[in-house]
């Protein structure tokens, strides 16, 4: 799995990098066929005087690409929300990939 963590208008510290990696392990635990993960952490200045912290993630898995984003006042909270969204998408994708059709019981004659 290729993991890319980049920052836009902020420096990605080792603590932030390890936090994102630790949280993404939950997604990988549910679905091990993850090929590529790209995380973008952004600090935006809105017209209001409040800064918005955004986290975006693209995940390429076998057979599908997934995208999620989250915005919050705290970057760590935005990462938590982002991982929750990604986890739901990955579990739903895994559920769709599984074969739910069972073979019918043969009739006894």
HELIX and SHEET records of a PDB file:
HELIX    1   1 UNK A   14  UNK A   30  1                                  17    
HELIX    2   2 UNK A   75  UNK A   97  1                                  23    
SHEET    1   A 4 UNK A   2  UNK A   8  0                                        
SHEET    2   A 4 UNK A  34  UNK A  45  1                                        
SHEET    3   A 4 UNK A  51  UNK A  61 -1                                        
SHEET    4   A 4 UNK A  64  UNK A  72 -1                                        
END                                                                             
